[in-house]
Amino acid sequence: MHALHDPGIATGLARSAAVEQINVPMLSAHSGARILIGVASWTDPSMTAPGVFYPGGVTKPEARLRHYASRFPMVEVDSTYYAIPVRKMVEL
């Protein structure tokens, strides 16, 4: 992957260590509408490497998604790019 889009695990670890852990207030637009933020690359190797975003021991996809969901209110699901999912899969 191109370094501009994925600088690698070492850079991810350095950036993670440099971020002050604070509670961020809810964002809203001037109209009062809530602004929700998520990331599209929640499974990329530079994020899943231990200590970059996920704590140690969080290695299974379900555990990663649970941790991600504890930090972000939404996540991209790109499975619809490949095929329309069955209703039960979307509900899960």
C-alpha positions in Angstrom: 0.0 0.0 0.0 1.2 3.5 -0.7 2.8 5.2 2.3 0.6 8.3 1.9 -2.4 6.2 2.7 -0.8 3.7 5.1 2.3 4.9 6.7 2.9 1.6 8.5 2.7 0.1 11.9 5.7 2.0 13.4 4.2 5.3 12.4 0.8 4.2 13.7 2.3 3.3 17.1 4.1 6.6 17.3 0.9 8.6 16.5 -1.1 6.6 19.0 1.4 7.2 21.7 1.4 11.0 21.0 -2.4 11.4 21.2 -3.7 12.6 24.6 -6.5 10.4 25.8 -9.4 12.8 26.4 -13.2 12.7 26.2 -14.3 14.6 23.1 -17.7 16.3 23.4 -20.5 15.4 21.0 -20.1 17.3 17.7 -23.0 19.1 16.1 -23.7 21.3 13.1 -25.0 24.9 13.4 -28.5 23.4 12.7 -28.2 21.3 15.8 -27.8 18.0 13.8 -25.3 15.6 15.4 -22.1 14.9 13.4 -21.1 11.3 13.6 -17.5 10.2 12.9 -16.1 6.8 12.0 -13.2 5.4 10.0 -13.3 3.3 6.9 -10.2 1.4 7.7 -11.0 -0.3 11.0 -9.5 -3.6 9.9 -6.4 -2.3 8.2 -3.1 -4.0 9.4 -1.7 -0.6 10.5 -4.7 -0.2 12.9 -5.0 -3.9 14.0 -1.3 -4.1 15.1 -1.1 -4.4 18.9 -1.1 -1.1 20.6 -1.9 1.1 17.6 -5.6 1.4 18.2 -6.7 -1.9 19.8 -5.5 -2.9 23.3 -3.4 -6.1 23.7 -5.5 -9.2 23.5 -8.1 -7.7 21.2 -7.3 -9.9 18.2 -10.6 -11.5 17.0 -12.8 -9.5 14.6 -15.8 -9.5 17.0 -13.6 -8.1 19.8 -12.1 -5.5 17.5 -15.5 -4.4 16.4 -16.7 -4.1 20.0 -13.7 -2.0 20.9 -14.1 0.1 17.8 -17.8 0.6 18.6 -16.9 1.8 22.2 -15.0 4.7 20.6 -16.9 5.5 17.4 -20.7 5.6 16.8 -20.5 4.3 13.3 -18.5 2.1 11.0 -18.3 1.5 7.3 -19.7 -1.8 6.0 -18.4 -2.3 2.5 -19.9 -5.7 1.9 -22.6 -4.1 -0.2 -19.9 -3.3 -2.7 -19.6 -7.0 -3.4 -23.2 -8.1 -3.1 -26.4 -7.1 -1.5 -26.4 -8.8 1.9 -29.2 -11.0 3.1 -31.5 -9.3 5.7 -30.3 -11.6 8.6 -26.7 -10.6 8.0 -27.5 -6.9 8.2 -29.6 -7.4 11.4 -26.7 -9.2 13.0 
